[in-house]
Amino acid sequence: MSSLIEYSRAQAEDTLQVEQLSNDLFKLSLTRRNKSAIFLEAIERLDARQNEADLVLRNLQAWCPEIAMHFRRRTSDVIINTPFRLLCSSPTGIPFDGAFVVRQYLAVCIKQCDEAEKQRAIACMDVIYRSCRKLVVLLEDVELTNAEAEVCERYDKSYPVYDFDKHAHDENEIACLISMFDKIAAARWWQRAWCFHEFVNAEPWTYKRHSHLYTTAFIMGVSGKRTITITWLTLQGILVAVKLRLGHETPQGEQLDPLLVILQDHTSPLLDDYKREVGAITASYVARFDVIAQKGCLLPGDRLRVYLNLIGLSLAYLPSTEPTADEVYCLAVMLSIAAGEKISLITTKKEPLVINGKRSWLARSRAYADTTLSKFTFRGIKVFFERPFRECTEAELRTTNAIFPNVIKSTSLSRKVRIGQPPHFKSDKDMDPYRRRFLAAIVAGGHNLAGRLWAQIDREIIQLDNKGLFADFAANEDLRPNATSFLDALAKNGSKDLDISCNVTDGAALALLTWITDPRSFYWTSVLPKRITCTRDGEQAIVTVIDFAEDYFKNCDNIRLAIPTDLLQGGSALTRAWFLVSVKDEQGIAAWKVMGNALLLGESDLMVELRKTERSGQPGAAVAMRRRQVVIG
């Protein structure tokens, strides 16, 4: 039996429409007033982010109008005017309480034959999940044993798993934990982009989800006879304990990482500014797309829709045709750049993306589901180096023998916590050639380069890297004689006009050598360094090549080094320097082709140098500003 409860035209907008599908099944069509009440908080947040959406859309329209045309603003009116139908089950009648708020529903109904409604409904999904009272997740392919279920129940009731190290665990319990971890990690639910979307948009990091009543509940089978329900906080604690405390790693377990660090700033807007506008701070867009890109999704375009909802951007994606996976990635990156995130400007790959049949400068991140990307601030110009590179000569390399006569030994590391297996580093013999060339480049650059380099390392690496597994950085006193020889070598090289602000003290020299011998510094020292002049007075910086195209070496004599101005203050860990070679595009217009990316270390203030050059008007500049440059793949 199917019947429709009718209302007069005057009542239709303010009265809920209910269609009874069976004795205990109802279809509810919510009114504007219903939706305004249910979605109030989420809609207010969407409206508070209109400035962010305006900024992103304005930038896209200026750079790539053909991309901007695929996006529309999401406002409260768009949400409220989108049909919202629910299937509800209730043996006692329509499931309402006295305040006319829906208590529970089985499904959200969307007309599959209406493409426009489908697009609008998808654009509302983050509002729906953010407004739900409780999210219930069925891991339908997880079947626990009675012993595993007993461990779950005990952890859920007896003591927090976050105190794991304070309690004794017998072999049977540990075996159950590992077996349970493997079963849960293999569940299909974690592999789906839309499942990740619903879980994250329910905001498990918020205080409202820390209550037992409102935190996400996970349901799993037990021995084919019953089910067990545990809260997300308990499940997260169990998974973290197995992964970190027991050191258990599996390939399938890697897909849990973005969820296990969900309380960190990188993958959630936990501490983001409420009003997202120019100057506001937000979690990385790219980090969240990196996660989505690893999840299963039937339509590539849906990945972009999930992405828009996860970052909370008040835009909807309405393409004319279904995009390819590469086009989706390109759109996601352009949105992040339009918002002010610069991380996509520092990645290269041997084979760049091909968009609409054309090679692009854009390349995918090398990271797999990179959840470590930092927050950024909302907010085509490049600075070119005019002088050629300098390679490290054999004579310069020999100067390091006076500092380290024998193989350079690694400074030993101590760990704060004994968790998992210790990391494996290359042997001292294998690292010695790289360390020597890096040290030789510093010595050849002189006292000022060494001073700038150490100030940069101390500010951007040392002070920010004492929160992890290893003990805080401390100078290695065993290197005191080497530091004295290092200072002597610096005094013989580089500019004779010593910069007081770059003064290298005995302590700074010792700390710099300690850092060079630290095995964790291999990222900065692992590739043969070059030097490049960065001021008219001959001051130098170090360039360490990180990634390059296949035809890099064919064009190495014609390569120019450049930095997008947005990356001038980008930091020592970012491959912010671009290797470019002059070419012509398909229309015969002069352009630059990306040959690779590199680290730039110890440079002078390039904007100050540019201003000096402009004021002097003299030839022989070390750096120059070039606007509106065309860069292709």
C-alpha positions as CSV (number, residue, x, y, z in Angstrom):
1,M,0.0,0.0,0.0
2,S,1.3,3.5,-0.9
3,S,-0.6,6.6,0.1
4,L,0.2,10.3,0.2
5,I,-0.8,12.5,3.1
6,E,-2.0,15.7,1.3
7,Y,-2.0,19.3,2.6
8,S,-3.4,22.5,1.3
9,R,-1.2,24.7,-0.9
10,A,-0.9,27.3,1.9
11,Q,0.3,24.6,4.4
12,A,2.6,22.7,2.0
13,E,5.7,24.8,2.7
14,D,5.4,24.7,6.5
15,T,4.1,21.2,6.9
16,L,6.1,18.0,6.5
17,Q,5.0,15.7,3.7
18,V,4.8,12.1,4.7
19,E,4.2,9.1,2.3
20,Q,3.5,5.8,4.0
21,L,5.2,3.0,2.1
22,S,4.3,0.1,4.3
23,N,2.9,-0.5,7.8
24,D,6.1,0.8,9.5
25,L,8.0,2.5,6.6
26,F,7.6,6.2,5.8
27,K,9.1,8.6,3.3
28,L,9.4,12.1,4.7
29,S,9.9,15.2,2.5
30,L,11.3,18.0,4.7
31,T,10.2,21.6,4.3
32,R,12.5,24.7,4.3
33,R,11.7,25.2,8.0
34,N,12.5,21.6,8.9
35,K,15.8,21.9,7.0
36,S,16.7,25.3,8.5
37,A,16.2,23.8,12.0
38,I,18.1,20.6,11.4
39,F,21.0,22.0,9.5
40,L,21.3,25.3,11.3
41,E,24.8,25.0,12.6
42,A,26.3,23.6,9.4
43,I,24.5,26.2,7.3
44,E,25.8,29.0,9.4
45,R,29.3,27.7,9.0
46,L,28.9,27.4,5.2
47,D,27.7,31.1,5.1
48,A,30.6,32.2,7.3
49,R,33.0,30.8,4.6
50,Q,31.7,32.7,1.6
51,N,34.7,35.1,1.7
52,E,36.9,32.1,1.2
53,A,34.8,30.8,-1.7
54,D,34.8,34.3,-3.3
55,L,38.6,34.5,-3.0
56,V,39.2,31.1,-4.6
57,L,36.7,31.7,-7.4
58,R,38.0,35.1,-8.1
59,N,41.6,33.8,-8.4
60,L,40.4,30.9,-10.6
61,Q,38.5,33.3,-12.9
62,A,41.6,35.5,-13.3
63,W,44.0,32.5,-14.0
64,C,41.9,29.9,-15.6
65,P,38.3,31.0,-16.5
66,E,37.8,27.6,-18.3
67,I,38.3,25.9,-14.9
68,A,36.3,28.4,-12.8
69,M,33.2,27.9,-14.9
70,H,32.9,24.3,-13.4
71,F,32.3,25.7,-9.9
72,R,29.3,27.4,-8.3
73,R,28.8,28.9,-4.9
74,R,27.1,26.9,-2.2
75,T,24.9,29.1,0.0
76,S,22.3,28.4,2.6
77,D,19.6,28.9,0.0
78,V,21.1,26.2,-2.2
79,I,21.0,23.8,0.8
80,I,17.5,24.6,1.9
81,N,16.0,24.6,-1.6
82,T,17.5,21.1,-2.3
83,P,14.9,18.3,-1.8
84,F,15.6,16.3,1.3
85,R,13.7,13.0,1.7
86,L,14.2,10.4,4.3
87,L,13.1,6.8,4.7
88,C,12.1,6.2,8.3
89,S,11.0,3.0,10.0
90,S,8.7,3.2,13.0
91,P,6.1,0.6,14.1
92,T,4.3,3.3,16.2
93,G,3.8,5.8,13.4
94,I,5.8,8.8,12.1
95,P,9.0,8.9,14.1
96,F,8.9,12.4,15.6
97,D,9.4,13.8,19.1
98,G,7.5,16.8,20.4
99,A,9.8,19.3,18.8
100,F,9.2,17.8,15.3
101,V,12.8,16.7,14.8
102,V,13.6,13.5,12.9
103,R,15.0,10.9,15.4
104,Q,16.3,8.3,13.0
105,Y,16.2,7.4,9.3
106,L,17.3,4.5,7.2
107,A,18.3,6.3,4.0
108,V,18.4,9.6,2.2
109,C,16.4,9.5,-1.0
110,I,17.7,11.2,-4.2
111,K,15.9,11.0,-7.5
112,Q,18.4,9.1,-9.7
113,C,16.7,10.2,-12.9
114,D,17.2,13.9,-12.1
115,E,20.8,14.7,-12.7
116,A,20.5,18.3,-11.4
117,E,19.0,17.1,-8.1
118,K,21.8,14.5,-7.8
119,Q,24.5,17.2,-8.2
120,R,22.8,19.5,-5.6
121,A,22.2,16.7,-3.2
122,I,25.9,15.6,-3.3
123,A,26.8,19.2,-2.6
124,C,24.8,19.0,0.6
125,M,26.3,15.8,1.9
126,D,28.8,17.4,4.2
127,V,26.0,19.5,5.8
128,I,23.9,16.3,6.4
129,Y,26.7,14.3,8.1
130,R,27.9,17.3,10.1
131,S,24.3,17.7,11.4
132,C,23.7,14.0,12.3
133,R,23.2,13.1,16.0
134,K,25.2,9.9,15.7
135,L,27.0,8.1,12.9
136,V,26.6,4.3,12.9
137,V,29.1,2.4,10.7
138,L,28.5,-1.3,9.8
139,L,31.8,-3.1,9.0
140,E,29.8,-5.8,7.2
141,D,32.8,-7.9,6.3
142,V,34.4,-8.0,9.7
143,E,33.7,-11.2,11.8
144,L,35.4,-11.3,15.2
145,T,35.9,-14.4,17.4
146,N,34.3,-14.5,20.8
147,A,37.7,-13.9,22.4
148,E,38.4,-10.9,20.2
149,A,34.9,-9.5,21.0
150,E,35.6,-10.0,24.7
151,V,38.8,-7.9,24.4
152,C,36.9,-5.2,22.6
153,E,34.2,-5.1,25.3
154,R,36.7,-5.0,28.1
155,Y,38.6,-2.1,26.5
156,D,35.4,-0.3,25.9
157,K,34.3,-0.5,29.6
158,S,37.2,-1.3,31.9
159,Y,40.1,1.1,31.1
160,P,41.1,3.5,28.3
161,V,43.4,1.9,25.7
162,Y,45.4,5.1,25.8
163,D,46.8,3.8,29.1
164,F,48.0,0.7,27.2
165,D,51.5,0.7,28.6
166,K,50.3,0.9,32.2
167,H,48.7,-2.6,32.1
168,A,50.0,-6.1,31.6
169,H,49.0,-8.0,28.5
170,D,49.3,-11.7,28.1
171,E,50.2,-13.5,24.9
172,N,46.5,-14.4,24.2
173,E,45.4,-10.8,24.5
174,I,48.1,-9.5,22.2
175,A,47.3,-12.2,19.6
176,C,43.6,-11.2,19.8
177,L,44.5,-7.5,19.3
178,I,46.8,-8.2,16.3
179,S,44.2,-10.6,14.7
180,M,41.4,-8.0,15.3
181,F,43.6,-5.2,13.8
182,D,44.2,-7.3,10.6
183,K,40.5,-8.0,10.2
184,I,39.4,-4.4,10.7
185,A,42.2,-3.0,8.5
186,A,41.0,-5.3,5.7
187,A,37.4,-4.0,5.8
188,R,36.1,-2.6,2.6
189,W,34.6,0.4,4.4
190,W,38.0,2.1,4.9
191,Q,38.7,1.8,1.1
192,R,35.8,3.9,-0.1
193,A,36.0,7.6,-0.7
194,W,32.4,8.3,0.2
195,C,32.7,6.3,3.5
196,F,35.8,8.4,4.4
197,H,33.7,11.5,3.5
198,E,30.8,10.6,5.8
199,F,33.1,9.7,8.7
200,V,35.3,12.9,8.5
201,N,32.3,15.2,8.0
202,A,30.7,13.9,11.2
203,E,33.7,15.6,12.8
204,P,35.1,13.0,15.2
205,W,37.6,15.5,16.6
206,T,34.9,17.9,18.0
207,Y,33.8,17.9,21.6
208,K,30.3,17.0,20.7
209,R,31.6,13.6,19.4
210,H,33.5,12.9,22.6
211,S,30.2,12.0,24.4
212,H,29.3,8.3,24.4
213,L,25.9,9.3,23.0
214,Y,27.2,11.1,19.9
215,T,30.5,9.5,19.0
216,T,30.6,7.3,15.9
217,A,29.6,3.6,16.6
218,F,31.2,0.7,14.7
219,I,29.2,-2.5,14.4
220,M,30.9,-5.9,13.7
221,G,29.8,-9.5,13.6
222,V,30.8,-12.0,16.2
223,S,31.1,-15.7,15.3
224,G,28.2,-15.5,12.9
225,K,25.7,-15.3,15.8
226,R,25.6,-11.8,17.1
227,T,27.1,-8.3,16.7
228,I,29.2,-6.0,18.8
229,T,29.2,-2.2,18.9
230,I,32.2,-0.2,20.1
231,T,32.8,3.6,20.0
232,W,35.2,5.3,17.7
233,L,37.4,6.5,20.6
234,T,37.8,2.9,21.8
235,L,38.4,1.5,18.3
236,Q,40.9,4.3,17.5
237,G,42.8,3.5,20.7
238,I,43.0,-0.2,19.9
239,L,44.3,0.4,16.4
240,V,46.9,3.0,17.6
241,A,48.0,0.6,20.4
242,V,48.5,-2.3,18.0
243,K,50.3,-0.1,15.4
244,L,52.5,1.9,17.7
245,R,52.9,0.1,21.0
246,L,53.1,-3.4,19.4
247,G,54.8,-2.2,16.3
248,H,52.5,-4.2,14.0
249,E,52.5,-3.1,10.4
250,T,50.6,-4.4,7.4
251,P,50.0,-3.0,3.9
252,Q,46.3,-2.8,4.5
253,G,46.9,-1.0,7.8
254,E,48.4,1.9,6.0
255,Q,44.9,3.0,4.8
256,L,44.0,3.6,8.5
257,D,46.7,6.2,9.0
258,P,44.7,9.2,7.9
259,L,42.0,8.3,10.3
260,L,44.3,7.4,13.2
261,V,45.8,10.9,13.0
262,I,42.4,12.6,12.5
263,L,42.8,14.6,15.7
264,Q,45.9,16.3,14.3
265,D,45.7,19.6,12.5
266,H,47.0,18.3,9.2
267,T,43.9,16.2,8.3
268,S,41.2,18.0,10.3
269,P,40.2,21.7,10.7
270,L,40.4,21.2,14.5
271,L,42.1,24.6,15.1
272,D,41.2,26.4,11.9
273,D,39.9,29.9,12.0
274,Y,36.1,29.9,12.0
275,K,35.8,32.6,9.4
276,R,37.9,31.6,6.5
277,E,39.0,34.7,4.7
278,V,42.2,36.5,3.7
279,G,44.8,36.0,6.5
280,A,43.0,33.0,8.1
281,I,44.8,29.7,8.9
282,T,43.4,26.4,7.6
283,A,44.5,22.7,7.4
284,S,46.1,21.6,4.2
285,Y,43.8,21.1,1.2
286,V,46.4,18.9,-0.6
287,A,46.8,16.6,2.5
288,R,43.1,15.8,2.4
289,F,43.1,15.2,-1.4
290,D,46.1,12.9,-1.0
291,V,44.0,10.8,1.3
292,I,40.9,10.8,-1.0
293,A,43.1,9.9,-4.0
294,Q,43.9,6.5,-2.3
295,K,40.3,5.6,-1.8
296,G,38.0,3.7,-4.2
297,C,35.5,5.8,-6.1
298,L,33.4,4.8,-9.1
299,L,33.5,8.3,-10.7
300,P,36.6,10.4,-10.8
301,G,34.5,13.5,-10.4
302,D,33.1,12.3,-7.1
303,R,36.6,12.5,-5.7
304,L,36.6,16.2,-6.3
305,R,33.1,16.5,-4.7
306,V,34.3,14.6,-1.6
307,Y,37.4,16.9,-1.6
308,L,35.2,20.1,-1.7
309,N,33.1,18.8,1.2
310,L,36.0,17.7,3.3
311,I,37.8,21.1,3.1
312,G,34.5,22.8,3.8
313,L,34.7,25.1,0.8
314,S,31.4,26.8,-0.1
315,L,31.7,25.7,-3.7
316,A,30.0,23.0,-5.7
317,Y,31.5,21.1,-8.7
318,L,29.2,21.0,-11.7
319,P,31.1,19.7,-14.8
320,S,29.7,19.4,-18.2
321,T,31.4,16.0,-18.8
322,E,32.9,13.5,-16.4
323,P,36.6,14.3,-15.9
324,T,39.5,11.9,-15.9
325,A,41.5,11.1,-12.8
326,D,44.3,13.4,-13.9
327,E,41.9,16.3,-14.6
328,V,40.4,15.8,-11.1
329,Y,43.9,16.1,-9.6
330,C,44.6,19.2,-11.6
331,L,41.4,20.8,-10.5
332,A,42.1,19.9,-6.8
333,V,45.6,21.5,-7.0
334,M,44.3,24.6,-8.7
335,L,41.7,25.1,-6.0
336,S,44.5,24.7,-3.3
337,I,46.7,27.2,-5.1
338,A,43.8,29.6,-5.5
339,A,43.3,29.5,-1.8
340,G,47.0,30.2,-1.1
341,E,48.5,26.8,-0.5
342,K,51.9,26.6,-2.1
343,I,52.8,22.9,-1.6
344,S,51.9,22.0,-5.2
345,L,54.5,24.4,-6.5
346,I,57.3,22.3,-5.0
347,T,56.7,18.9,-6.5
348,T,58.0,17.5,-9.8
349,K,58.0,14.2,-11.5
350,K,59.9,12.7,-14.4
351,E,56.6,12.5,-16.4
352,P,54.3,15.4,-15.8
353,L,50.5,15.2,-16.0
354,V,48.9,15.5,-19.4
355,I,45.8,17.6,-19.4
356,N,43.6,17.9,-22.5
357,G,46.5,16.4,-24.5
358,K,49.1,18.9,-23.3
359,R,52.0,18.4,-20.9
360,S,51.5,20.3,-17.7
361,W,54.1,21.7,-15.3
362,L,52.0,20.0,-12.6
363,A,53.1,16.7,-11.1
364,R,51.6,14.5,-8.4
365,S,53.0,14.6,-4.9
366,R,55.6,12.0,-4.2
367,A,53.9,11.2,-0.9
368,Y,51.4,8.5,-0.3
369,A,48.4,9.9,1.5
370,D,50.6,12.5,3.0
371,T,49.0,13.6,6.3
372,T,52.0,15.7,7.4
373,L,51.4,18.8,5.3
374,S,51.2,21.9,7.4
375,K,48.5,24.5,7.6
376,F,48.6,27.5,5.3
377,T,47.4,31.1,5.2
378,F,44.9,32.3,2.6
379,R,46.2,34.9,0.3
380,G,52.8,34.1,-11.8
381,I,55.7,36.0,-10.6
382,K,59.2,34.5,-10.4
383,V,62.7,35.5,-9.2
384,F,65.4,34.4,-11.6
385,F,69.0,33.8,-10.7
386,E,71.3,35.5,-13.3
387,R,74.5,33.7,-12.5
388,P,75.5,30.1,-13.4
389,F,75.9,27.2,-11.0
390,R,79.2,26.4,-9.4
391,E,80.2,22.7,-8.9
392,C,82.3,21.6,-6.0
393,T,85.9,21.2,-7.2
394,E,88.4,18.6,-6.1
395,A,90.5,21.3,-4.4
396,E,87.4,22.5,-2.5
397,L,86.6,18.9,-1.5
398,R,90.1,18.4,-0.1
399,T,89.6,21.3,2.3
400,T,87.3,19.0,4.3
401,N,90.2,16.7,5.1
402,A,91.5,19.2,7.5
403,I,88.2,19.2,9.3
404,F,87.5,15.4,9.2
405,P,90.7,13.5,8.3
406,N,88.9,10.2,8.5
407,V,85.4,8.9,7.5
408,I,82.8,11.3,9.0
409,K,81.0,9.4,11.7
410,S,77.3,9.8,12.5
411,T,76.3,11.4,15.7
412,S,74.4,8.8,17.7
413,L,70.7,9.3,18.4
414,S,68.7,8.5,21.5
415,R,65.0,8.0,21.5
416,K,62.4,9.5,23.8
417,V,60.2,6.4,23.7
418,R,61.0,2.8,22.8
419,I,58.2,2.3,20.3
420,G,58.5,-0.1,17.3
421,Q,61.7,-0.8,15.4
422,P,64.5,1.8,15.3
423,P,64.9,3.4,11.9
424,H,67.6,2.2,9.6
425,F,70.2,4.6,8.3
426,K,72.9,4.3,5.7
427,S,76.4,3.4,6.9
428,D,79.0,6.2,7.7
429,K,81.1,5.0,4.7
430,D,78.1,5.4,2.3
431,M,77.2,8.8,3.7
432,D,80.7,10.2,3.8
433,P,81.0,11.4,0.2
434,Y,77.7,13.3,0.4
435,R,78.5,14.9,3.8
436,R,82.0,16.0,2.5
437,R,80.6,17.7,-0.6
438,F,77.9,19.5,1.4
439,L,80.6,20.6,3.9
440,A,82.9,21.6,1.1
441,A,80.1,23.8,-0.4
442,I,79.7,25.6,2.9
443,V,83.4,26.2,3.3
444,A,83.7,27.5,-0.2
445,G,80.8,29.9,0.4
446,G,82.5,31.3,3.4
447,H,81.6,32.6,6.8
448,N,78.5,34.5,5.7
449,L,77.0,31.4,4.0
450,A,77.7,29.3,7.0
451,G,76.0,31.8,9.3
452,R,72.9,32.1,7.2
453,L,72.7,28.4,6.7
454,W,72.9,27.6,10.4
455,A,70.3,30.3,11.3
456,Q,68.0,28.8,8.7
457,I,68.5,25.2,10.0
458,D,68.1,26.2,13.6
459,R,64.9,28.2,12.9
460,E,63.2,25.9,10.4
461,I,64.5,22.4,11.3
462,I,65.9,22.2,14.8
463,Q,63.3,24.2,16.7
464,L,60.4,22.5,14.8
465,D,61.7,18.9,15.0
466,N,61.8,18.2,18.7
467,K,58.3,16.7,19.0
468,G,58.9,13.3,17.6
469,L,60.5,10.0,18.4
470,F,64.1,11.2,19.1
471,A,65.5,13.2,22.0
472,D,65.9,16.9,21.5
473,F,68.8,18.1,19.3
474,A,72.0,18.8,21.3
475,A,75.5,19.7,20.1
476,N,77.9,16.7,20.0
477,E,80.9,17.8,22.2
478,D,83.1,15.1,20.6
479,L,83.1,17.3,17.5
480,R,84.7,20.3,19.3
481,P,88.1,19.9,17.6
482,N,86.5,19.5,14.2
483,A,84.5,22.7,14.8
484,T,87.7,24.6,15.5
485,S,89.2,23.4,12.2
486,F,85.9,24.3,10.5
487,L,86.1,27.9,11.7
488,D,89.7,28.1,10.5
489,A,88.6,26.9,7.0
490,L,85.7,29.4,6.9
491,A,88.1,32.3,7.7
492,K,90.0,31.6,4.5
493,N,87.1,31.6,2.1
494,G,84.1,33.6,0.9
495,S,83.4,37.3,1.2
496,K,86.0,39.4,3.2
497,D,83.1,41.7,4.2
498,L,81.8,39.8,7.1
499,D,78.1,40.2,8.0
500,I,77.7,40.7,11.7
501,S,74.2,39.2,11.6
502,C,75.8,36.0,10.1
503,N,78.5,35.6,12.7
504,V,79.4,31.9,13.3
505,T,80.3,31.4,16.9
506,D,82.1,28.4,18.3
507,G,78.8,27.0,19.5
508,A,77.1,27.6,16.1
509,A,80.0,25.8,14.3
510,L,79.7,22.9,16.7
511,A,75.9,22.7,16.2
512,L,76.2,22.9,12.4
513,L,78.7,20.0,12.3
514,T,76.5,18.0,14.7
515,W,73.5,18.6,12.3
516,I,75.6,17.5,9.2
517,T,76.6,14.3,11.0
518,D,73.0,13.6,12.2
519,P,71.7,10.7,10.1
520,R,68.3,12.4,9.9
521,S,69.9,15.3,7.9
522,F,70.5,13.0,4.9
523,Y,67.5,14.5,3.1
524,W,69.3,17.8,2.8
525,T,72.8,16.4,2.2
526,S,72.1,13.3,0.1
527,V,72.4,14.8,-3.4
528,L,75.5,16.5,-4.7
529,P,75.2,20.2,-3.9
530,K,75.8,23.2,-6.2
531,R,76.4,26.8,-5.3
532,I,74.8,29.8,-6.9
533,T,75.5,33.5,-6.5
534,C,72.6,35.3,-4.9
535,T,73.9,38.9,-4.4
536,R,75.8,41.4,-6.5
537,D,78.6,41.2,-3.8
538,G,79.2,37.5,-4.5
539,E,77.3,36.0,-1.6
540,Q,76.3,32.4,-2.4
541,A,73.6,29.9,-1.6
542,I,73.5,26.1,-1.8
543,V,71.2,24.3,-4.3
544,T,70.6,20.6,-3.7
545,V,68.8,18.9,-6.6
546,I,66.0,16.7,-5.4
547,D,64.0,15.7,-8.5
548,F,64.6,16.2,-12.2
549,A,63.1,15.3,-15.6
550,E,64.6,12.6,-17.9
551,D,66.0,15.2,-20.3
552,Y,67.5,17.3,-17.4
553,F,71.1,16.4,-18.3
554,K,70.7,17.1,-22.0
555,N,69.8,20.7,-21.1
556,C,72.0,21.3,-18.0
557,D,74.1,24.0,-19.8
558,N,70.9,26.1,-20.5
559,I,69.1,25.6,-17.2
560,R,68.1,28.7,-15.2
561,L,67.2,28.6,-11.5
562,A,64.0,30.4,-10.5
563,I,61.7,30.7,-7.5
564,P,58.0,31.6,-7.5
565,T,57.7,34.6,-5.3
566,D,55.1,32.8,-3.1
567,L,57.9,30.4,-2.2
568,L,60.6,32.9,-1.3
569,Q,59.9,32.3,2.4
570,G,58.9,28.7,1.8
571,G,61.4,27.1,4.1
572,S,64.4,24.8,3.9
573,A,62.5,21.6,3.6
574,L,60.6,22.6,0.5
575,T,61.8,22.0,-3.1
576,R,61.0,25.7,-3.9
577,A,63.6,26.3,-6.5
578,W,62.6,25.4,-10.1
579,F,65.0,24.4,-12.8
580,L,63.8,25.9,-16.1
581,V,64.9,25.8,-19.7
582,S,63.7,28.3,-22.4
583,V,61.4,26.7,-25.0
584,K,58.5,27.7,-27.2
585,D,55.0,26.3,-26.7
586,E,52.7,24.9,-29.4
587,Q,51.8,28.4,-30.6
588,G,55.4,29.4,-30.9
589,I,55.3,31.6,-27.8
590,A,58.3,31.8,-25.6
591,A,57.9,29.8,-22.4
592,W,59.8,27.9,-19.7
593,K,59.9,24.1,-19.4
594,V,60.3,22.6,-15.9
595,M,63.4,20.4,-15.7
596,G,63.2,19.7,-11.9
597,N,62.9,21.1,-8.4
598,A,65.6,21.6,-5.7
599,L,66.2,22.8,-2.2
600,L,67.6,26.3,-1.8
601,L,69.6,26.8,1.4
602,G,71.4,29.7,3.0
603,E,70.4,32.4,0.6
604,S,70.4,36.1,1.3
605,D,67.2,38.1,1.5
606,L,66.3,38.0,-2.2
607,M,63.7,40.7,-2.0
608,V,66.2,43.1,-0.4
609,E,68.7,42.2,-3.2
610,L,66.1,42.9,-5.9
611,R,65.3,46.3,-4.4
612,K,69.0,47.2,-4.3
613,T,69.4,46.1,-7.9
614,E,66.4,48.2,-9.0
615,R,67.7,51.3,-7.2
616,S,71.2,51.0,-8.6
617,G,70.2,50.5,-12.2
618,Q,73.6,49.0,-12.9
619,P,74.3,45.8,-14.9
620,G,75.6,42.6,-13.3
621,A,72.6,41.7,-11.1
622,A,72.6,38.4,-9.4
623,V,68.8,38.0,-9.3
624,A,66.0,39.5,-11.4
625,M,62.2,39.7,-11.2
626,R,60.2,38.5,-14.2
627,R,56.5,38.8,-14.2
628,R,53.8,36.8,-16.1
629,Q,56.1,34.0,-17.2
630,V,54.6,31.0,-19.1
631,V,55.6,27.7,-17.6
632,I,54.8,24.4,-19.3
633,G,55.5,20.7,-18.6
